[in-house]
Structures are given as structure tokens and as C-alpha cells.
Amino acid sequence: MDRGQPDETTVRAAVALAGRAPSVHNSQPWRWEAGARSLHLYADRARTLPATDPLGADLVISCGAALHHLRVGLAALGFRAKVHRFPNPALPDHLAAIEFEPVEPSESHVELASAIPRRRTDRRAFSSWPAPDEMLRQLVETARAEGVEAHVVSGKARDELLIAIGKAADIQEADPAYRAEIRQWSGVYPGASAGVPAASIPAGSHQYGNLRMREFAPGSLIQGDRGLLGDDAGTLLVLSTSSDDDLSRLRAGEATSAVLLEATAAGLASCPLSQPLEVAETRELVRDEVLGGSSCPQLVIRVGWAGFNADPLPATPRRPVIDLLRDQEQK
Ligand SMILES: Cc1cc2nc3c(=O)[nH]c(=O)nc-3n(C[C@H](O)[C@H](O)[C@H](O)COP(=O)(O)O)c2cc1C
């Protein structure tokens, strides 16, 4: 064993935890290569969703979320990840090279890592109790520590965001290629290792007030008595960056993971929403009308309390580590 370096089992455990990251349509568009004293993250372009994500922005954000999950997992396993983002300009799909430095895991590292297997995308109605301002401030701080702004959207800006979400849904749903892609990637049978299972999609309508959630294949998740919940008080956060390149998207993905894990650790339910940023027209609307033209929107995240009587959500499937990780020499 190389002293001060993670052994093979530790690297595999960290890659397995990274694999639990959220990704657009649960496409898991990443792969890893292990070097002698390093680990490398690559975008897996074979898992692109051309109709949903024509810019490839969600793909890089998803990889960023996996990178942050890896960092959190490694820290709990006793290693600080030293990350070099886009280490080789000639290889734009080589998203990160990671080196390891031993650290003593702290209680907060372990707490955050333990949120990884508990986190779920919750597409159900949230309760009428809003998330406390102090918790929202903490989520904003968490994103900022990753170099990303998180805007808590309210008032007129929130109305504009809801309009943009509805408009994006109309535009996407009118596109046969988008509808085919949604059919291919959701409602998948048990035993599939990717895609959004019916068990994670609410049965029946899941529009909450003026918020339209993405339509997947028909779902089987029972929402319980919505009447008991009152009006959904979910909060919308918009994550944004100062530039709109792949480095910004990778960072936005890391911030996404950080915010979602922090929210999970605090007991909040959460759901990423990317539709308004997948369509050029509504991406511009969000930038100009919601953020006042000041920065580039990357992802919307909805947070709130799950209904007081809500069942735990099932885990979504993941690709096995053996399909995600190979040694560098095996090229
Ligand atoms: C970049 C990105 C965009 C996403 N967009 C949406 C979305 O628009 N609507 C939605 O319901 N879920 C969205 N998700 C959540 C994924 O569908 C979810 O992470 C995936 O199905 C795995 O499930 P899990 O998060 O419960 O593990 C998004 C996730 C990411 C990382």
C-alpha cells in the first residue's frame, strides 16, 4: 500500500458514493480513471441527452455534483481531494484530476457523507411551512463557498421564474424528439441501472400552485392527502455563475451537490429543476427577468419540508462501480 494514499477499496468506495450524485434524468454521464496516485473524472458524452440538454450544460452540472460527492466521500474516508479542474485544455472532457492528502475526518465530514445515501429528488408537494430564513441563508453560504451564487427568489422575480418554467415545458413538450427522450429515460422498469423510475414520479397531477414540475412517463408515487398539506410553500433557489462556460457549470454542479447535501442533513426535501435553463428563450428570461441580467443562471433548486406524513422515497438505481471506474493503464 502507498503510505498516505487511499488503497483500491477506498477509491472504489469513494467512486460508489460519487455515483449516488443526482444527474439529469439519472443519466449518470460520468466515468473515472484511477492512476497510481490520482483519480480522473471524465464526461461520458455517450450519455448525452440531445433533446433535453442541447447545450450539454446539465451533463457538466451532473458531473460537478459527482465530483463534490466524491470530495465529501473522500473526506469522510480520511482524504482531502486536491482537485485540478480541466487539467488538460486539449481534452475538454477531462473534467478533473484529483490528488489525495490524508486528513482526520471531522464530525461534519461524516455527517455530510451520511446525507449522500439519504438524499432523494422529491417531486411531491411540500408542506405549507416554509424553510426557515436561517436555513436558506446557510444554503446560500454553502453555494458561495463553492464559488457560486444562490438566489432565493421571491415576489415578482418568482412569478417571472414560474412563467419561464411553464413556457419551457410548453416548448419542450411540443418537440417529438424531447417526448421520445423522456419516454426512453423515465418510467423505467425495476432492474434498470439508469433513468427515472415510475416509483420516483408522483402519480397524477404534480403542479403546485403555479409551479409546473417536469412531466416524465406516468408515475406510481402516491402523494397521500394533498388537502392535509395546505398550500405548498417550497422555496426556489437559482444557482448562478459569472461566466457561462464548462468550468462554471462544473462549479455549479459542485455547489448543487453541496446545497442538496446540506439541505438533506438539515431535514429539508429538495428537487433540482432545469427545464427553464434548457431552452434558449427561457434561459434568457431567467437571466434577465429573474436575475436582472447580473449573472448566468445554471440550475433551479426547490427546497422545503416534505409533508409531515410523507413516506420515505425509494432510492433510484445507479450504474455499478465496475462500469464507471477503470485503471489508467487499461486504456
Ligand atoms: C442537472 C440536473 C437537472 C435536473 N433536472 C430535473 C428536473 O428538471 N426535474 C426533476 O424532477 N428532476 C431533475 N433532476 C433530478 C434527477 O432527475 C435525479 O437526480 C435523478 O433522477 C436521480 O434521482 P435522485 O436524485 O433521487 O438520486 C435534475 C438533476 C440534475 C443534476
The ligand as a Gaussian input file, in Angstrom:
#p B3LYP/6-31G(d) Opt

LIG

0 1
 C      -28.524000      18.982000     -13.711000
 C      -29.766000      18.301000     -13.165000
 C      -31.011000      18.635000     -13.682000
 C      -32.172000      18.029000     -13.168000
 N      -33.397000      18.432000     -13.630000
 C      -34.524000      17.930000     -13.071000
 C      -35.810000      18.428000     -13.459000
 O      -35.926000      19.349000     -14.260000
 N      -36.898000      17.863000     -12.884000
 C      -36.800000      16.855000     -11.959000
 O      -37.843000      16.384000     -11.473000
 N      -35.598000      16.365000     -11.574000
 C      -34.461000      16.884000     -12.098000
 N      -33.231000      16.428000     -11.690000
 C      -33.149000      15.332000     -10.702000
 C      -32.787000      13.996000     -11.382000
 O      -33.850000      13.526000     -12.166000
 C      -32.410000      12.997000     -10.275000
 O      -31.226000      13.444000      -9.663000
 C      -32.183000      11.588000     -10.777000
 O      -33.364000      11.056000     -11.294000
 C      -31.666000      10.651000      -9.664000
 O      -32.562000      10.593000      -8.591000
 P      -32.153000      11.038000      -7.118000
 O      -31.748000      12.487000      -7.186000
 O      -33.382000      10.809000      -6.277000
 O      -30.998000      10.186000      -6.693000
 C      -32.064000      17.026000     -12.161000
 C      -30.798000      16.704000     -11.649000
 C      -29.657000      17.345000     -12.129000
 C      -28.315000      17.029000     -11.525000

